[in-house]
Amino acid sequence: MTGTTTLTLGGLLLAMIVLYANLRPWWTGGREIKKLAAFLKGFGTAACAAACPGGFLGWAHSHTGTLANGAGERIGENATGAAQTASLTSGQLAGLGATGAFVVALSVFAVGITWKEAAKADKRRIAGGAFVGSVLCLTAGVAGMLTWLPGALNATGDGIVAAFQGAGVL
């Protein structure tokens, strides 16, 4: 099975279904941010992973698109009878450096620990957020809105490295 960097209408359909399933309880339940926290942790982690040009996180990001396309196309076609295979304009987060990759690895590890300790419902929300974040980062619109992310990750990593090297301490 190979990965993809192109999202189809079917993949977008599946991502929107998962997004709706996660946003609806928040919307109808008083709109407290704590009801979205688990979903947003997964989404943010997936957006960070989408900035990875390769490695396991880059591989997982591209394969999430493949999974979404296949399942979403089947769901859409079985529900409506119309093909859902039309491709959307693809986007990509680029420019992640070594220090930014350090921050991505730390954030993925932190959310992984959170997921391990979470209740069953929150585990599903974290996984749903990661799925939606990864799939939507394949689109030109979401990738375009997040063009600042690799630079911010790099700058955060640079700051961490500088602090541990003693820059500006003396």
Backbone bond lengths (Angstrom), bond angles and torsions (degrees), N, CA, C in turn:
res aa  C-N    CA-C-N  psi(-1)  N-CA   C-N-CA  omega(-1)  CA-C   N-CA-C  phi
1 M - - - 1.452 - - 1.524 108.39 -
2 T 1.312 116.23 127.85 1.459 120.35 179.78 1.519 109.59 -104.46
3 G 1.317 116.24 158.23 1.451 121.64 -179.58 1.519 111.34 -87.31
4 T 1.317 115.14 170.37 1.455 120.61 -179.91 1.518 110.24 -132.81
5 T 1.316 115.10 153.86 1.459 120.51 172.17 1.520 110.10 -116.71
6 T 1.329 116.37 10.60 1.463 121.80 179.81 1.519 108.96 -120.02
7 L 1.297 116.81 133.41 1.455 122.26 178.85 1.518 109.49 -102.66
8 T 1.325 116.33 140.73 1.467 121.09 176.47 1.527 109.22 -101.27
9 L 1.332 115.39 172.85 1.463 119.76 175.91 1.521 111.09 -60.51
10 G 1.325 116.78 -35.21 1.455 120.25 177.73 1.523 111.84 -63.84
11 G 1.333 117.03 -43.16 1.457 120.60 177.17 1.518 111.83 -62.98
12 L 1.319 116.24 -40.83 1.463 120.51 176.54 1.520 110.58 -64.69
13 L 1.327 117.31 -39.63 1.466 121.44 178.26 1.522 110.50 -58.53
14 L 1.319 116.85 -48.48 1.463 120.12 -179.37 1.528 111.23 -63.42
15 A 1.328 117.65 -41.63 1.461 120.85 178.14 1.530 111.12 -63.17
16 M 1.330 117.12 -38.74 1.468 120.08 179.10 1.526 111.55 -69.22
17 I 1.328 117.38 -34.04 1.463 120.69 176.59 1.526 110.11 -64.46
18 V 1.323 116.96 -46.36 1.473 120.90 179.14 1.528 110.30 -66.09
19 L 1.334 117.64 -39.93 1.457 121.19 177.77 1.529 110.53 -61.54
20 Y 1.319 117.54 -46.02 1.462 121.24 179.17 1.527 111.09 -62.02
21 A 1.319 116.54 -42.52 1.465 120.41 179.89 1.527 111.45 -61.73
22 N 1.313 117.80 -28.08 1.462 121.17 178.85 1.519 113.39 -89.84
23 L 1.326 117.79 -31.21 1.469 120.38 -179.11 1.526 112.99 -82.12
24 R 1.316 118.19 -30.22 1.460 121.25 -176.30 1.532 112.97 -58.84
25 P 1.353 120.24 -48.21 1.466 118.79 179.04 1.530 112.69 -61.40
26 W 1.316 116.75 -34.54 1.461 119.89 176.81 1.525 110.54 -67.55
27 W 1.319 117.09 -44.92 1.461 121.86 -176.88 1.520 111.73 -65.05
28 T 1.325 116.88 -42.16 1.469 120.67 -176.95 1.520 112.47 -87.33
29 G 1.310 118.29 -8.63 1.461 121.06 -174.58 1.509 115.46 -110.27
30 G 1.300 119.05 34.29 1.458 121.51 175.56 1.515 115.32 93.16
31 R 1.313 117.80 -1.56 1.454 123.94 176.15 1.525 113.62 54.65
32 E 1.319 115.74 45.22 1.458 121.14 176.07 1.529 108.38 -86.18
33 I 1.317 116.64 133.11 1.460 121.13 -175.91 1.519 111.75 -62.75
34 K 1.332 117.72 -27.50 1.457 119.19 -179.61 1.530 111.52 -64.93
35 K 1.329 117.53 -22.39 1.466 120.38 176.86 1.532 111.75 -75.54
36 L 1.322 116.54 -17.76 1.467 121.39 178.15 1.525 112.71 -103.37
37 A 1.320 117.62 -8.91 1.466 121.41 -171.63 1.519 112.54 -56.38
38 A 1.319 118.53 -46.78 1.463 120.69 -178.17 1.530 110.72 -63.79
39 F 1.322 117.07 -43.97 1.462 121.16 178.80 1.527 110.70 -61.18
40 L 1.327 116.88 -43.92 1.464 121.17 -178.72 1.525 112.09 -67.71
41 K 1.325 118.01 -32.13 1.466 120.38 175.13 1.523 109.87 -61.82
42 G 1.324 115.92 -45.97 1.461 119.60 178.79 1.516 111.77 -65.28
43 F 1.331 117.39 -43.23 1.459 121.87 -179.64 1.529 110.61 -61.72
44 G 1.325 116.57 -47.10 1.465 120.44 -179.04 1.515 112.46 -63.53
45 T 1.307 116.30 -40.16 1.458 120.21 178.65 1.520 110.68 -64.88
46 A 1.327 116.74 -41.24 1.469 120.27 178.77 1.523 111.08 -65.77
47 A 1.321 117.42 -37.33 1.465 119.93 177.39 1.525 110.20 -64.15
48 C 1.335 116.81 -40.26 1.468 119.71 176.28 1.526 110.34 -63.87
49 A 1.322 117.15 -42.98 1.463 121.03 179.60 1.522 111.31 -65.03
50 A 1.331 117.09 -32.09 1.467 120.67 179.30 1.521 111.75 -65.44
51 A 1.319 117.22 -21.85 1.466 120.83 178.32 1.524 111.83 -78.00
52 C 1.321 117.13 -12.68 1.469 120.79 -178.72 1.528 110.17 -74.71
53 P 1.325 117.20 127.04 1.465 119.63 -178.40 1.523 113.65 -75.92
54 G 1.307 118.22 -12.50 1.467 121.07 -178.42 1.504 109.69 -169.59
55 G 1.318 116.01 -151.68 1.446 120.58 -178.77 1.517 111.24 70.12
56 F 1.307 115.77 -172.69 1.463 120.08 -178.76 1.521 111.80 -62.32
57 L 1.339 117.64 -41.87 1.463 119.97 -177.11 1.528 111.52 -67.44
58 G 1.318 118.28 -40.66 1.459 121.32 175.44 1.522 111.41 -64.24
59 W 1.332 116.24 -40.51 1.464 121.70 177.34 1.528 110.35 -62.14
60 A 1.345 116.71 -46.76 1.464 120.68 -179.72 1.526 110.95 -62.24
61 H 1.328 116.74 -39.42 1.465 121.00 179.22 1.535 110.83 -60.77
62 S 1.312 117.82 -48.28 1.465 120.05 -178.33 1.526 111.67 -68.83
63 H 1.321 117.69 -33.66 1.460 119.81 179.91 1.526 112.12 -75.68
64 T 1.320 117.47 -24.47 1.461 119.96 173.73 1.527 109.33 -64.55
65 G 1.322 116.84 -38.33 1.468 120.47 175.94 1.511 111.98 -63.13
66 T 1.321 116.71 -41.20 1.467 120.72 178.28 1.521 110.70 -62.21
67 L 1.319 116.69 -45.06 1.461 122.01 178.58 1.526 110.73 -62.01
68 A 1.322 116.54 -46.59 1.464 120.75 -179.23 1.519 111.49 -62.71
69 N 1.325 116.57 -43.28 1.463 119.85 179.90 1.521 111.32 -60.48
70 G 1.319 116.88 -49.86 1.460 120.57 -177.27 1.519 112.80 -62.53
71 A 1.325 116.43 -51.26 1.467 120.37 -178.04 1.526 111.25 -68.04
72 G 1.327 116.88 -42.79 1.465 119.95 -179.24 1.512 112.93 -66.06
73 E 1.329 117.25 -37.23 1.468 120.04 177.53 1.525 110.87 -64.26
74 R 1.333 117.21 -41.02 1.466 120.40 177.96 1.521 111.07 -65.51
75 I 1.334 117.11 -44.24 1.463 120.91 179.67 1.525 110.23 -61.30
76 G 1.321 116.57 -49.86 1.468 120.56 -178.02 1.510 112.79 -63.27
77 E 1.328 116.79 -43.09 1.458 119.31 -178.48 1.529 111.38 -70.86
78 N 1.317 117.59 -39.01 1.465 119.48 178.12 1.519 111.94 -68.61
79 A 1.313 117.58 -33.15 1.462 120.84 -179.25 1.527 112.53 -78.02
80 T 1.336 117.00 -37.24 1.461 119.47 -172.02 1.520 114.47 -114.29
81 G 1.308 117.05 -20.69 1.462 120.52 -175.50 1.515 113.45 83.88
82 A 1.311 117.52 -3.14 1.466 121.78 179.88 1.524 109.10 -104.72
83 A 1.321 116.34 142.70 1.466 121.55 179.79 1.523 110.28 -66.26
84 Q 1.311 115.67 141.29 1.465 122.49 -179.77 1.528 110.92 -114.50
85 T 1.319 117.21 30.20 1.463 121.33 -171.57 1.523 114.84 -94.04
86 A 1.328 118.43 -1.31 1.462 120.37 -179.66 1.533 109.81 -63.72
87 S 1.317 116.50 134.10 1.465 121.67 -177.85 1.516 111.57 -84.07
88 L 1.319 115.24 147.26 1.457 122.46 174.17 1.528 108.08 -96.88
89 T 1.306 116.36 161.01 1.459 120.42 176.18 1.520 108.47 -65.64
90 S 1.324 115.75 127.67 1.460 119.22 -174.88 1.516 111.26 -89.65
91 G 1.326 113.78 154.64 1.453 121.22 177.50 1.512 109.86 -135.45
92 Q 1.316 116.26 166.08 1.455 120.26 -177.84 1.513 109.17 -151.36
93 L 1.321 115.98 141.40 1.449 121.35 173.43 1.523 107.34 -90.72
94 A 1.321 117.41 123.23 1.463 120.79 -175.40 1.522 110.18 -129.03
95 G 1.321 115.23 157.04 1.459 120.99 174.04 1.515 114.79 106.15
96 L 1.327 119.04 11.56 1.457 120.92 179.42 1.523 109.88 -72.57
97 G 1.328 116.04 127.36 1.460 121.55 178.57 1.520 111.35 -101.67
98 A 1.313 115.92 -174.45 1.463 121.24 -177.28 1.524 112.12 -63.01
99 T 1.324 117.02 -42.14 1.471 118.57 -179.25 1.523 111.24 -71.96
100 G 1.314 117.61 -32.87 1.462 120.79 175.07 1.520 111.00 -67.16
101 A 1.333 116.57 -38.73 1.463 120.88 177.56 1.520 110.62 -63.48
102 F 1.312 116.96 -34.30 1.467 122.51 175.63 1.529 109.72 -59.61
103 V 1.327 117.10 -45.48 1.463 121.93 179.76 1.533 110.65 -66.82
104 V 1.329 117.35 -40.64 1.466 120.63 177.93 1.525 110.04 -60.36
105 A 1.324 117.03 -46.09 1.472 120.41 -179.95 1.525 110.87 -60.78
106 L 1.323 117.23 -41.57 1.463 120.29 177.87 1.525 111.60 -64.26
107 S 1.325 117.19 -43.07 1.467 119.57 -178.54 1.526 111.67 -67.58
108 V 1.323 117.54 -39.39 1.466 120.42 177.73 1.521 109.88 -64.86
109 F 1.324 117.02 -41.17 1.458 120.74 177.44 1.525 110.72 -61.99
110 A 1.330 117.54 -45.01 1.465 121.54 -178.70 1.525 111.29 -62.66
111 V 1.317 117.24 -43.46 1.468 119.83 178.88 1.528 110.29 -70.08
112 G 1.323 117.46 -32.55 1.459 120.35 175.48 1.519 111.69 -62.30
113 I 1.310 117.32 -41.90 1.470 121.16 176.24 1.522 110.05 -65.46
114 T 1.317 117.06 -42.12 1.463 121.00 177.83 1.523 110.29 -60.29
115 W 1.341 116.14 -43.89 1.464 120.66 179.32 1.529 110.39 -61.17
116 K 1.316 116.79 -43.02 1.463 120.78 -177.87 1.519 111.52 -61.97
117 E 1.321 117.57 -35.58 1.462 122.40 -177.81 1.521 113.41 -90.08
118 A 1.328 118.06 -7.35 1.468 121.68 -173.98 1.528 112.10 -77.57
119 A 1.308 114.44 158.95 1.465 121.45 173.18 1.527 108.81 -70.51
120 K 1.312 117.03 165.71 1.468 122.18 -175.40 1.534 112.02 -57.09
121 A 1.316 117.43 -44.21 1.467 120.72 -179.16 1.524 111.23 -64.35
122 D 1.322 117.19 -41.57 1.466 120.24 179.13 1.522 111.57 -69.78
123 K 1.333 118.21 -31.95 1.467 120.31 174.91 1.524 109.83 -61.52
124 R 1.332 116.65 -42.06 1.470 120.05 178.20 1.526 110.63 -65.20
125 R 1.323 116.93 -38.80 1.466 119.84 179.80 1.530 111.66 -67.57
126 I 1.326 117.03 -40.98 1.467 119.96 177.30 1.520 109.88 -63.02
127 A 1.328 116.61 -46.01 1.468 120.49 178.72 1.528 110.90 -63.04
128 G 1.323 117.37 -40.64 1.463 120.62 177.45 1.514 112.29 -63.69
129 G 1.332 116.92 -41.33 1.458 120.69 176.95 1.513 112.07 -64.44
130 A 1.328 116.60 -40.36 1.468 120.09 177.95 1.522 110.55 -65.20
131 F 1.319 117.11 -40.98 1.463 120.72 178.72 1.524 110.93 -63.26
132 V 1.320 116.47 -50.84 1.469 120.84 -178.27 1.529 110.36 -63.38
133 G 1.323 117.79 -44.34 1.459 120.69 179.85 1.513 112.49 -61.01
134 S 1.323 116.07 -44.00 1.458 119.86 -179.48 1.519 111.31 -65.83
135 V 1.319 116.77 -44.43 1.472 120.70 -178.67 1.524 110.81 -66.21
136 L 1.320 117.82 -46.35 1.466 119.67 -177.28 1.527 112.54 -68.50
137 C 1.326 117.76 -26.00 1.474 119.83 176.79 1.521 112.27 -70.99
138 L 1.327 118.12 -7.28 1.465 121.08 173.50 1.526 111.84 -80.68
139 T 1.330 117.64 -13.44 1.464 120.86 -178.15 1.524 110.71 -89.61
140 A 1.322 115.62 151.41 1.464 120.75 179.81 1.527 111.46 -64.31
141 G 1.323 117.20 -35.18 1.459 120.64 -177.93 1.518 113.02 -65.60
142 V 1.333 117.03 -52.10 1.464 120.25 -178.47 1.521 110.24 -70.91
143 A 1.325 118.11 -42.37 1.468 120.02 177.15 1.528 110.20 -60.79
144 G 1.321 116.93 -37.60 1.460 120.52 177.74 1.522 112.46 -65.58
145 M 1.338 116.56 -38.21 1.464 119.98 178.44 1.528 111.41 -69.34
146 L 1.325 116.79 -23.83 1.459 120.87 -176.92 1.531 113.21 -105.62
147 T 1.325 117.80 20.49 1.471 119.70 -179.63 1.522 112.19 -60.81
148 W 1.310 118.11 -23.27 1.453 122.64 179.15 1.529 112.42 -74.38
149 L 1.326 118.49 -19.16 1.459 121.94 -171.34 1.537 114.19 -62.23
150 P 1.338 120.61 -49.71 1.471 118.27 179.40 1.531 112.90 -58.31
151 G 1.321 117.33 -39.40 1.467 120.45 177.61 1.525 111.98 -64.50
152 A 1.327 115.94 -40.14 1.463 119.32 178.48 1.529 111.43 -67.14
153 L 1.327 116.69 -38.99 1.463 120.41 176.47 1.517 110.86 -64.18
154 N 1.329 116.30 -43.10 1.473 120.67 178.22 1.533 111.07 -62.37
155 A 1.335 116.75 -44.06 1.466 120.49 -179.50 1.527 111.31 -65.62
156 T 1.325 117.48 -38.91 1.464 120.61 176.99 1.519 110.48 -63.89
157 G 1.315 116.13 -44.90 1.457 120.35 177.78 1.513 111.90 -62.67
158 D 1.326 117.22 -40.93 1.470 120.82 177.11 1.522 110.69 -60.14
159 G 1.324 116.73 -41.44 1.464 120.80 178.60 1.517 112.48 -64.82
160 I 1.319 117.11 -40.24 1.466 120.71 178.23 1.521 110.57 -65.03
161 V 1.322 116.04 -45.87 1.467 120.13 179.84 1.531 110.07 -62.73
162 A 1.322 117.15 -43.73 1.467 120.50 179.57 1.527 111.14 -61.62
163 A 1.325 117.67 -39.63 1.459 120.63 179.46 1.526 111.52 -64.50
164 F 1.329 117.12 -40.33 1.464 120.28 -179.83 1.530 112.47 -76.38
165 Q 1.314 116.26 -21.43 1.468 118.83 176.30 1.517 112.19 -88.47
166 G 1.322 116.00 -2.76 1.452 120.02 176.40 1.506 114.42 83.88
167 A 1.315 118.36 15.06 1.466 121.28 -179.34 1.524 109.48 -65.36
168 G 1.299 116.54 127.58 1.451 122.46 175.97 1.530 113.22 80.15
169 V 1.331 118.36 3.29 1.452 120.55 -179.49 1.521 111.09 -80.78
170 L 1.316 116.19 -40.47 1.475 119.65 -178.36 1.484 112.14 -101.76
